[in-house]
Amino acid sequence: MEKSDKLHIVNKVEGSNVPFLRGILTRSLQNAGIPFEQSYKIASAIRRQFSDQGEISNVELQKTVHKYLHKHGFAEQAEAYLKQSIELPTLRVLTRDGTDAPFSKGQLADSLEVCALPREDLYQIASAIETEYVTSNRLEITTKDLTQRVYELLELYAGKHYSDVYRRWVAFSHTGKPLIILVGGTNGSGKSSIGSELAHRLDIVRTQSTDMLREVMRLLAPERLVPTLHTSSFEAYLQMPTVSQTYRAEDMIQGYLTQSRQVAVGVEGVINRTCNEQVSLIIEGVHLHPQLMHRIKETTDAVVVPVLLAVLKPKRLRKRLIGRGQVISSRRSERYLNSFEKIWDLQTYLISQADEHDIPIIANENEDDTIREIMQTLAAQLDTETR
């Protein structure tokens, strides 16, 4: 996946990691007594200062702003800024069982991800709730009131559609049903990166790759007995008895289907265990044939969201395969490039199968856009479940 160029602020106390929002810093500087135009310029300068760093702590940001203000002739305002940063009262959330915890803008923004709105908008809503309660000296809020306020602000700022999406998500979370997200695609399509990001944003702790399942199955099934299980999905055909000396896409597809059916045994075992334990799960891997995804969706009581990731431009897919050499051995990356025609043919086949089995196809060009499309697919599935 391409590296994000956004600056994030890490708050270790709250356990949050959120985008740096120039507007929020601008308002803080205005509250400290600096006119808007100058506040905006200062916030822009601070963002440029850390633009290549990727992330900073909230404490480091406060210290940097304080130092910058002193250096540029805003000594009085610098102390006012630091004072409001340090002395901001803590809003606490009261749960149904009588316990309480500090309100976290990052955690609330995470819970709103299913709305498929830009992260900045979600964080703005969370910030608006904190500001509303703290400035009115209401330092406690129940989970019920918090949820209701989120509904209201979502409808106000984004529209009723998004409020309804979040309402369905909250209702689903109370059913105890597991959520199963299936992420298919060929090598280089970004399955593992997207799967990891989804797990983080949806707070799903259980993830599984079909490649790992294949590795386990290889230990149980010797190569002499199941040779097609002991090679890459796009080269499994070479272990089959009747193979043409010249590469043919149809042979490669048959090899893939053979291996996919073998790994499907492990996939369905993991799904059954997940449903029995009522825990959510994300599975990613090339072995998630669209027909298998469709069967899982039709035969389980869990909410199943299947998607197929694709990179639709050959040059871009090559670039991704080259990029994988940074996280896997360059020898292995070179093998992928040498087999590019096979990988491309396999992707073409999977896309056609996804279309046949009504599995959403997502062109994975940008991580944030891809995550947003998957969230929209999840929202649509929840809508179907509640009808």
Stockholm file with secondary structure:
# STOCKHOLM 1.0

chainA/1-387         MEKSDKLHIVNKVEGSNVPFLRGILTRSLQNAGIPFEQSYKIASAIRRQFSDQGEISNVELQKTVHKYLHKHGFAEQAEAYLKQSIELPTLRVLTRDGTDAPFSKGQLADSLEVCALPREDLYQIASAIETEYVTSNRLEITTKDLTQRVYELLELYAGKHYSDVYRRWVAFSHTGKPLIILVGGTNGSGKSSIGSELAHRLDIVRTQSTDMLREVMRLLAPERLVPTLHTSSFEAYLQMPTVSQTYRAEDMIQGYLTQSRQVAVGVEGVINRTCNEQVSLIIEGVHLHPQLMHRIKETTDAVVVPVLLAVLKPKRLRKRLIGRGQVISSRRSERYLNSFEKIWDLQTYLISQADEHDIPIIANENEDDTIREIMQTLAAQLDTETR
#=GR chainA/1-387 SS CCCCCCCEEEETTTTEEEECCHHHHHHHHHHTTCCHHHHHHHHHHHHHHTTTTCEEEHHHHHHHHHHHHHHTTCHHHHHHHHHHHHSCCCCEEECTTSCEEECCHHHHHHHTGGGCCCHHHHHHHHHHHHHHHHHTTCCEEEHHHHHHHHHHHHHHHTCHHHHHHHHHHHHHHTTCCCEEEEEECCTTSCHHHHHHHHHHHHTCCCEEEHHHHHHHHHHHSCTTTCGGGGSCTTTGGGGSSSCCSSCCHHHHHHHHHHHHHHHHHHHHHHHHHHHHHTCCEEEECTTCCHHHHHHHHHHCSSEEEEEEEECCCHHHHHHHHHHGGGTSCHHHHHHHHHTHHHHHHHHHHHHHHHHHTTCCEEECSCHHHHHHHHHHHHHHHHHHHTC
#=GC SS_cons         CCCCCCCEEEETTTTEEEECCHHHHHHHHHHTTCCHHHHHHHHHHHHHHTTTTCEEEHHHHHHHHHHHHHHTTCHHHHHHHHHHHHSCCCCEEECTTSCEEECCHHHHHHHTGGGCCCHHHHHHHHHHHHHHHHHTTCCEEEHHHHHHHHHHHHHHHTCHHHHHHHHHHHHHHTTCCCEEEEEECCTTSCHHHHHHHHHHHHTCCCEEEHHHHHHHHHHHSCTTTCGGGGSCTTTGGGGSSSCCSSCCHHHHHHHHHHHHHHHHHHHHHHHHHHHHHTCCEEEECTTCCHHHHHHHHHHCSSEEEEEEEECCCHHHHHHHHHHGGGTSCHHHHHHHHHTHHHHHHHHHHHHHHHHHTTCCEEECSCHHHHHHHHHHHHHHHHHHHTC
//
